[in-house]
Amino acid sequence: MEKILNQEEIDLLFRAAQGQAAQSHPPKQGRVVTTCDFRQAGQLTKEQVRQVTLLHDPYAPSVADSLGAFLRVAFHASLVAVEQITYGEFLGRLPEQNYVTNVSLMPLDELAAIQLDLAIIFPIIDLLLGGSGQGLADPRDLTEIEENILESVVSILCRELQSTWAPVLPLQFRLNQRLKQTQIVTLMLPGERVLCLSFEIRLSEIRGLFNLIFPSVVSNMLLRKLAQQGAVQQRRASPGDVARLREHLLDCNFTLALDLLRLPLNIRDVTSLQVDQILPLRHPLREPMSLSVNRHTVFIGVPVSCGQHRGGLIRDAVQLHDLLVREHL
């Protein structure tokens, strides 16, 4: 006899079917959300910091030598920090009394900035005025005359920086004038990310910092150029390293050969050769041969006898232009 289900039994079967369907289709897992600090976006990578450091490492000793020769005292300078910060952060670091001047970067028509500590400025001015380089116990603001005197020193900083950048980004650094406080604030946008290079100057027992500030347009262009060239400026080897390398090279063995280049031979003449048969090379006896070192033609010469051995008589050295032509023919 066929069983007829009532409404309650039908509802139970319906709920059971819904439960099985839910188990066969498990709920999707929710999205994983992580926090993001947009202030950290665009930070310099370790490789970029290394490249910028390599580029400006020679700048510090060049500045020290130039200032030392200009002021006739011993200067020491070193790169202490490479940062990419907002211009607002840089303004927050400025002391109440400061010295900031802007520099025109031509032909980009952009403005950079140079900031010097007053603690090192007054000893420099004292030296320029014939003093012994004494600082002030209580630093004050600069007078207009002192600003004009200091321009010669800041011009040296710009000149050496232009020379440092020349192999990577050839720009002209034109010194303008000292900025007032209101001009410093409006030089760049507070939120603009700038490249800040900090250098320490030591004069006897007096220490001070000077900072180079570059706008984002210029810093991004510099970083792209550095990335294209890899490490743009390698450290120069010391004279001692060069001498040791030369001594090692003089003890190395090289392969030397007298070659006859570009001889017109027929394949038939080569394939038909027999034992004890002479193959004419059609090379005049008076025409010299190429003497190559490690397969690179360096000299022109002819074979000669040296007692019981054979040798090569050097008649001329191959010029660089001739060498390039020979290798491409």
Beta strands, then each sheet from edge to edge (+ up, - down):
strand 1: 76-86
strand 2: 99-106
strand 3: 110-116
strand 4: 172-178
strand 5: 193-203
strand 6: 206-214
strand 7: 256-259
strand 8: 289-293
strand 9: 296-306
strand 10: 309-317
sheet 1: 1+ 5- 6+ 3- 2+ 4-
sheet 2: 7+ 8- 9+ 10-
end
